Amino acid sequence: MAIAALLLWMCTAAAGGYLLASRARPAGDEPEPVPSAAERATVPETTVSESTVPQVRRAKDRFDPPSLVRAKNEPLPGMRALAEFAHPALAVIGLAFWILYVLSRDRVFAAIGLGILLGAICAGLSWFTANDRAAKRGRPYALHLSPRVLILHGAGAALTLLLTALIAARV
């Protein structure tokens, strides 16, 4: 049963890796082409749209690039980036502890793997919530993910959590 949980965890990680690899780049994150000397006369000085920049800017903020302006306008600055890093990192660390449990059958590794899996699921849910709120507000940095693969990833995570909890509790 521990090997079945390991295989399910690996399939869930594969779906998550596919989501990360196939995600659409947020609008505005593409590098802007540098205009030639002839085109500079026709290019307006401000390349940031009016909706992403507050009307009153402080003097020290006037040279901020568009990506920094968007990051400063987030409700909780840095939350998306933290969750985007923490979710895959915790999932890989938890998977490593679960592999150690499968190889050694030491219950301590199972308990640590289960705890880290819970942290990874919480980080994934907060990442999903932050992206969902950004998409509803029409923010240009919201991720656009495939709903089918996202549902497959969530269902795999729920089943993995169920199996690892049952194994760690020795039911």
C-alpha positions in Angstrom: 0.0 0.0 0.0 2.9 2.3 0.6 4.2 1.7 -2.9 0.7 2.6 -4.2 0.8 5.9 -2.3 4.3 6.5 -3.7 3.1 5.9 -7.3 0.1 8.1 -6.8 2.3 10.8 -5.4 4.6 10.6 -8.4 1.6 10.8 -10.8 0.4 13.8 -9.0 3.8 15.4 -9.2 3.9 14.6 -12.9 0.6 16.4 -13.4 1.9 19.3 -11.3 5.0 19.4 -13.4 2.9 19.5 -16.6 0.9 22.4 -15.1 4.1 24.3 -14.4 5.6 23.6 -17.8 2.5 24.4 -19.8 1.3 27.5 -17.9 0.7 30.6 -19.9 3.0 33.5 -19.2 1.3 36.3 -17.4 0.6 39.3 -19.6 3.3 41.8 -19.3 6.1 39.4 -18.3 7.4 39.0 -21.9 10.5 41.0 -22.5 9.6 44.1 -24.5 11.4 44.5 -27.8 13.8 47.4 -27.9 12.7 49.9 -30.6 15.1 51.1 -33.2 16.2 54.7 -33.5 13.6 55.4 -36.2 10.8 53.8 -34.1 11.7 55.7 -30.9 10.1 58.8 -32.1 6.7 57.1 -32.5 6.9 55.0 -29.3 5.2 56.8 -26.3 7.4 57.4 -23.3 5.2 55.4 -20.9 4.8 51.7 -21.8 2.8 50.9 -18.6 -1.0 51.0 -19.0 -3.0 53.4 -16.9 -4.8 50.5 -15.1 -1.7 49.0 -13.6 -0.1 52.3 -12.3 -1.7 54.3 -9.5 -2.4 57.9 -10.4 -0.1 59.4 -7.8 3.4 58.0 -7.7 6.1 58.8 -5.3 9.3 60.4 -6.7 11.4 57.3 -5.9 8.9 55.0 -7.6 8.9 56.7 -11.0 11.6 54.5 -12.4 10.2 51.2 -11.3 9.7 48.6 -14.1 6.1 47.4 -14.9 6.6 44.1 -13.1 7.7 45.8 -9.9 4.7 48.2 -10.1 2.4 45.2 -10.4 4.1 43.4 -7.5 3.7 46.5 -5.3 0.0 46.7 -6.1 -0.8 43.1 -5.0 -3.0 42.8 -1.9 -0.3 40.7 -0.1 3.0 41.4 -1.9 5.1 38.3 -2.3 2.4 35.8 -1.3 2.0 34.5 -4.9 5.8 34.1 -5.3 6.1 32.4 -1.9 3.3 29.9 -2.6 4.6 29.3 -6.2 8.0 28.3 -4.7 6.8 26.6 -1.5 4.3 24.3 -3.1 6.6 22.3 -5.5 9.5 22.5 -3.0 7.5 21.0 -0.1 6.0 18.4 -2.4 9.5 17.2 -3.6 10.8 17.2 0.0 7.7 15.2 1.2 8.2 12.8 -1.7 11.8 12.2 -0.6 10.7 11.4 2.9 8.0 9.1 1.6 10.6 7.3 -0.5 12.7 6.9 2.6 9.7 5.4 4.4 9.1 2.9 1.6 12.8 1.9 1.6 13.2 1.7 5.4 9.6 1.2 6.8 10.5 3.5 9.6 7.2 5.2 10.8 9.1 8.5 11.6 9.7 9.0 7.9 6.0 8.4 7.2 4.9 10.9 9.8 7.4 13.5 8.5 6.3 12.9 4.9 2.6 13.3 5.9 3.3 16.5 7.7 5.2 18.0 4.7 2.5 16.8 2.4 0.0 18.8 4.5 2.2 21.8 4.2 2.5 21.4 0.4 -1.3 21.1 0.0 -1.8 24.2 2.1 0.7 26.1 -0.1 -1.0 24.8 -3.2 -4.4 25.9 -2.1 -3.1 29.3 -1.2 -1.4 29.6 -4.6 -4.6 28.6 -6.3 -6.7 31.1 -4.2 -4.3 33.9 -5.0 -4.4 33.2 -8.7 -8.1 32.8 -8.7 -8.6 36.1 -7.0 -6.2 37.8 -9.4 -8.0 36.3 -12.4 -11.4 37.5 -11.0 -10.1 41.0 -10.6 -8.7 41.0 -14.1 -5.1 41.3 -13.1 -2.6 40.8 -15.9 -0.4 38.4 -13.8 -3.0 35.8 -13.1 -2.0 32.3 -14.3 -4.2 30.5 -16.9 -4.0 26.8 -16.2 -5.7 23.9 -17.9 -8.8 23.1 -15.8 -8.7 19.3 -16.5 -5.1 18.9 -15.5 -5.7 21.1 -12.4 -8.6 18.9 -11.3 -6.5 15.8 -12.0 -3.7 17.3 -9.8 -6.1 18.2 -7.0 -7.8 14.8 -7.0 -4.4 13.1 -7.0 -3.3 15.2 -4.1 -6.5 14.4 -2.2 -6.0 10.6 -2.8 -2.4 10.8 -1.9 -3.2 12.6 1.4 -5.8 9.9 2.2 -3.5 7.0 1.5 -0.5 8.5 3.4 -2.7 9.4 6.4 -4.1 5.9 6.5 -0.6 4.4 6.3 0.9 6.8 8.8 -1.9 6.0 11.3 -1.5 2.2 10.6 -5.2 1.7 9.8 
